[in-house]
Amino acid sequence: MICLERYWRGILAQRYYRLKVRPYNSPMSKPDKKTGSGTIAQNKRASHDYLLEDRFEAGMVLEGWEVKSLRAGKAQLVDSYVMIRNGEAWLLGANFSPLSSASTHVIADPQRTRKLLLNQRELVKIMAATQQKGYSCVTTKLYWKGNRVKCEIALGRGKKMHDKRASLKDREWSRQKDRLRKQPA
């Protein structure tokens, strides 16, 4: 009886040690906060061509091969924009390059129109601005929020050439100020 008692105490101690001191980390366990967040792609040209004002966070309706290519970082937002049609927002012009290993059984269209998920209030605001005030709705970046892909879109008014020069001048001046501050006196 004493021998069996020692045996079970040993087993329980091993299990306790395994659970408390050295937790089991498998690839299927909970993802770290670092892996679940981060920018996938940015549209730097949008901030150069447009004066961006209102920003919105939208979810995306994606297929499986698109998620795999986004995890690999194969997305481009250079000429992407948002169009409102029949009370729904659609992302046009975004290019998600398919992975050769992930999309063998699916006919993948890299530039297909993707649906964006927004509140009705946000849709009305975007629709009113694009139709009446002369704004454009452009995509600024794609990023992970938890295990979901989010798309940041912004209402922007087109910049003239002198506006672009002025913003470039301001940016260079701020860089030069930072350099001067960092130099030892």
C-alpha positions as CSV (number, residue, x, y, z in Angstrom):
1,M,0.0,0.0,0.0
2,I,2.8,2.4,0.9
3,C,4.6,1.6,-2.4
4,L,1.4,2.5,-4.4
5,E,1.0,5.7,-2.5
6,R,4.5,6.9,-3.3
7,Y,4.0,6.0,-6.9
8,W,0.9,8.1,-7.2
9,R,2.5,11.0,-5.3
10,G,5.4,10.9,-7.8
11,I,3.0,10.9,-10.8
12,L,1.0,13.8,-9.4
13,A,4.2,15.7,-8.6
14,Q,5.4,15.3,-12.2
15,R,2.1,16.5,-13.6
16,Y,2.1,19.5,-11.3
17,Y,5.7,20.3,-12.2
18,R,4.9,20.0,-15.9
19,L,1.8,22.3,-15.6
20,K,3.1,24.9,-13.2
21,V,6.8,25.3,-13.9
22,R,7.2,24.3,-17.5
23,P,4.0,25.0,-19.5
24,Y,3.6,23.1,-22.7
25,N,4.0,25.4,-25.7
26,S,2.8,23.9,-28.9
27,P,2.1,25.7,-32.2
28,M,-1.6,25.1,-31.6
29,S,-1.6,26.8,-28.1
30,K,-2.8,30.4,-27.6
31,P,-1.0,32.8,-29.9
32,D,1.3,35.5,-28.3
33,K,0.2,39.1,-28.5
34,K,3.2,39.8,-30.7
35,T,2.2,37.3,-33.4
36,G,-1.5,38.4,-33.4
37,S,-0.8,42.1,-34.1
38,G,1.1,44.0,-36.7
39,T,0.9,45.8,-39.9
40,I,0.5,43.7,-43.1
41,A,0.7,46.5,-45.7
42,Q,0.6,50.3,-45.9
43,N,-0.4,52.7,-48.6
44,K,2.2,55.4,-48.3
45,R,1.1,56.9,-51.6
46,A,-2.3,57.8,-50.1
47,S,-0.9,60.2,-47.6
48,H,1.3,61.7,-50.4
49,D,-1.6,62.2,-52.8
50,Y,-4.5,63.0,-50.4
51,L,-5.0,65.2,-47.3
52,L,-6.4,62.5,-45.1
53,E,-9.1,63.5,-42.5
54,D,-11.5,60.9,-41.1
55,R,-10.2,57.4,-40.5
56,F,-12.3,54.2,-40.1
57,E,-11.6,50.7,-39.1
58,A,-13.3,48.1,-41.3
59,G,-13.3,44.3,-41.2
60,M,-12.8,42.3,-44.4
61,V,-14.6,39.3,-45.9
62,L,-11.7,37.0,-47.1
63,E,-11.2,33.6,-48.5
64,G,-8.8,31.0,-47.0
65,W,-6.0,31.5,-49.6
66,E,-6.1,35.3,-49.0
67,V,-5.6,34.9,-45.3
68,K,-2.6,32.6,-45.9
69,S,-1.1,35.1,-48.4
70,L,-1.6,37.9,-45.9
71,R,0.2,35.9,-43.2
72,A,3.1,35.7,-45.7
73,G,2.9,39.5,-46.2
74,K,2.0,39.4,-49.9
75,A,-0.4,42.3,-50.1
76,Q,-0.2,45.6,-52.0
77,L,-2.5,48.6,-51.5
78,V,-0.9,51.0,-54.0
79,D,-4.0,51.9,-56.1
80,S,-6.7,50.6,-53.8
81,Y,-9.9,52.5,-53.0
82,V,-13.3,52.0,-51.5
83,M,-16.6,52.2,-53.3
84,I,-20.0,52.3,-51.8
85,R,-22.5,50.3,-53.8
86,N,-26.1,49.3,-52.7
87,G,-25.4,50.3,-49.1
88,E,-22.2,48.2,-48.8
89,A,-18.5,49.1,-48.9
90,W,-16.3,47.3,-51.4
91,L,-12.5,47.3,-51.6
92,L,-11.2,47.6,-55.2
93,G,-7.7,47.5,-56.5
94,A,-6.0,45.7,-53.6
95,N,-3.6,43.0,-54.8
96,F,-3.2,39.8,-52.7
97,S,-0.7,37.6,-54.4
98,P,-1.6,33.9,-54.0
99,L,0.9,31.5,-52.6
100,S,1.7,28.6,-55.0
101,S,1.5,26.0,-52.2
102,A,-1.7,27.3,-50.6
103,S,-4.0,27.8,-53.6
104,T,-3.4,24.8,-55.8
105,H,-7.1,23.7,-55.8
106,V,-8.6,27.1,-56.0
107,I,-8.7,29.5,-58.9
108,A,-7.3,32.6,-57.2
109,D,-8.1,36.1,-58.4
110,P,-5.5,38.5,-56.8
111,Q,-7.5,41.6,-57.5
112,R,-11.0,40.5,-56.7
113,T,-13.5,42.9,-55.2
114,R,-13.6,42.3,-51.4
115,K,-16.4,43.3,-49.1
116,L,-15.7,45.6,-46.1
117,L,-17.6,45.4,-42.9
118,L,-18.7,48.8,-41.5
119,N,-21.4,50.2,-39.3
120,Q,-24.4,51.8,-41.0
121,R,-23.5,55.1,-39.4
122,E,-20.0,54.9,-40.9
123,L,-21.3,53.9,-44.3
124,V,-23.7,56.9,-44.4
125,K,-20.9,59.3,-43.4
126,I,-18.6,57.9,-46.1
127,M,-21.3,58.0,-48.7
128,A,-22.3,61.6,-47.9
129,A,-18.7,62.8,-48.0
130,T,-17.8,61.1,-51.3
131,Q,-21.0,62.2,-53.1
132,Q,-21.4,65.8,-51.9
133,K,-18.1,67.2,-50.6
134,G,-15.7,65.9,-53.2
135,Y,-13.8,63.5,-50.9
136,S,-12.3,60.1,-52.0
137,C,-12.2,57.0,-49.8
138,V,-8.8,55.3,-49.9
139,T,-7.2,52.4,-48.1
140,T,-4.3,53.4,-45.8
141,K,-3.2,50.1,-44.2
142,L,-4.0,46.5,-43.5
143,Y,-3.2,45.1,-40.1
144,W,-4.0,42.2,-37.7
145,K,-6.2,42.8,-34.7
146,G,-6.1,39.6,-32.7
147,N,-6.7,36.9,-35.3
148,R,-8.7,39.1,-37.7
149,V,-7.6,41.3,-40.6
150,K,-8.6,44.9,-40.3
151,C,-8.5,47.6,-43.0
152,E,-8.0,51.2,-42.2
153,I,-9.7,53.5,-44.6
154,A,-9.7,57.3,-44.7
155,L,-11.6,60.1,-46.3
156,G,-9.2,62.3,-48.2
157,R,-9.2,65.4,-50.4
158,G,-6.8,65.4,-53.3
159,K,-3.6,67.5,-52.8
160,K,-2.4,70.0,-55.4
161,M,1.2,70.1,-56.4
162,H,2.0,73.0,-54.1
163,D,0.5,71.2,-51.2
164,K,2.7,68.2,-51.8
165,R,5.8,70.4,-52.0
166,A,4.8,72.1,-48.7
167,S,4.3,68.8,-46.9
168,L,7.6,67.5,-48.2
169,K,9.3,70.7,-47.0
170,D,7.7,70.4,-43.5
171,R,8.8,66.8,-43.2
172,E,12.4,67.6,-44.2
173,W,12.5,70.5,-41.8
174,S,11.2,68.3,-38.9
175,R,13.9,65.7,-39.7
176,Q,16.6,68.5,-39.7
177,K,15.3,69.8,-36.3
178,D,15.6,66.3,-34.8
179,R,19.2,66.0,-36.1
180,L,20.1,69.3,-34.6
181,R,18.6,68.3,-31.2
182,K,20.5,65.0,-31.2
183,Q,23.9,66.6,-31.8
184,P,26.0,67.2,-28.7
185,A,26.6,70.8,-27.7
